[in-house]
Amino acid sequence: MKATELLKKQHREVKALFRKAKSADAEERREILDQIEEKLTHHMHIEENVFYPAVRELDTKKTQEMVPEAYEEHHVVKLVLAEFPDLDPDDERFEAKMTVLDELIQHHVEEEESEMFKSAERLGDARLKEIGAEMEAMPVGGEDEAMSDGGEDEEEDDSTDENEMQAGADQDDYEDEDAPRPNVGPTAKGRRSATQRGA
């Protein structure tokens, strides 16, 4: 099954559960929400770890905008899901949060299916089937450790590493007494010292 077809199938399953939850009593609603959470957790996990990185490979302006936005939308969904265990299903906030969660998912699905999936078709049927098989092989329930925000932390780490590398490079540049130095802080003082030694 192509990756996009698998993800659409999962979208429909979650949508059906939300419809079921709307007409359920409080006790049933809790059980249905548990099912929704399990399906969403697994769905987001395979998207973040397999599908989104594959789409990012296309390296177009559109995909470079869509993929980070999709990670952020997942992050918001996870924040809402994390609040449910502390709520009584009889509490009016429980139903309100379910409505908000449903709307978040609907918005995410519409954007994903109308834009990202269209872009993903450029990967070709063979690649999409390969990605789909990889996602289907991932076990449900094994995503707890990987549900941290999908790649956001990795991006932050990368930028930190780049900053550190740049700082190291800058420091190397200034080891030479004759190299130009910025006229700020301690480096300006160092330059004055060098000038005094030359005088």
Secondary structure in CASP SS format (residue, H / E / C, confidence):
PFRMAT SS
TARGET T0000
AUTHOR 0000-0000-0000
METHOD secondary structure of the structure
MODEL  1
M C 1.00
K C 1.00
A H 1.00
T H 1.00
E H 1.00
L H 1.00
L H 1.00
K H 1.00
K H 1.00
Q H 1.00
H H 1.00
R H 1.00
E H 1.00
V H 1.00
K H 1.00
A H 1.00
L H 1.00
F H 1.00
R H 1.00
K H 1.00
A H 1.00
K H 1.00
S C 1.00
A C 1.00
D C 1.00
A H 1.00
E H 1.00
E H 1.00
R H 1.00
R H 1.00
E H 1.00
I H 1.00
L H 1.00
D H 1.00
Q H 1.00
I H 1.00
E H 1.00
E H 1.00
K H 1.00
L H 1.00
T H 1.00
H H 1.00
H H 1.00
M H 1.00
H H 1.00
I H 1.00
E H 1.00
E H 1.00
N H 1.00
V H 1.00
F H 1.00
Y H 1.00
P H 1.00
A H 1.00
V H 1.00
R H 1.00
E C 1.00
L C 1.00
D C 1.00
T C 1.00
K H 1.00
K H 1.00
T H 1.00
Q H 1.00
E H 1.00
M H 1.00
V H 1.00
P H 1.00
E H 1.00
A H 1.00
Y H 1.00
E H 1.00
E H 1.00
H H 1.00
H H 1.00
V H 1.00
V H 1.00
K H 1.00
L H 1.00
V H 1.00
L H 1.00
A C 1.00
E C 1.00
F H 1.00
P H 1.00
D H 1.00
L C 1.00
D C 1.00
P C 1.00
D C 1.00
D C 1.00
E H 1.00
R H 1.00
F H 1.00
E H 1.00
A H 1.00
K H 1.00
M H 1.00
T H 1.00
V H 1.00
L H 1.00
D H 1.00
E H 1.00
L H 1.00
I H 1.00
Q H 1.00
H H 1.00
H H 1.00
V H 1.00
E H 1.00
E H 1.00
E H 1.00
E H 1.00
S H 1.00
E H 1.00
M H 1.00
F H 1.00
K H 1.00
S H 1.00
A H 1.00
E H 1.00
R H 1.00
L H 1.00
G C 1.00
D H 1.00
A H 1.00
R H 1.00
L H 1.00
K H 1.00
E H 1.00
I H 1.00
G H 1.00
A H 1.00
E H 1.00
M H 1.00
E H 1.00
A H 1.00
M C 1.00
P C 1.00
V C 1.00
G C 1.00
G C 1.00
E C 1.00
D C 1.00
E C 1.00
A C 1.00
M C 1.00
S C 1.00
D C 1.00
G C 1.00
G C 1.00
E H 1.00
D H 1.00
E H 1.00
E H 1.00
E H 1.00
D H 1.00
D H 1.00
S H 1.00
T H 1.00
D H 1.00
E H 1.00
N H 1.00
E H 1.00
M H 1.00
Q H 1.00
A H 1.00
G H 1.00
A H 1.00
D H 1.00
Q H 1.00
D H 1.00
D H 1.00
Y C 1.00
E C 1.00
D C 1.00
E C 1.00
D C 1.00
A C 1.00
P C 1.00
R C 1.00
P C 1.00
N C 1.00
V C 1.00
G H 1.00
P H 1.00
T H 1.00
A H 1.00
K H 1.00
G H 1.00
R H 1.00
R H 1.00
S H 1.00
A H 1.00
T H 1.00
Q H 1.00
R H 1.00
G H 1.00
A C 1.00
END
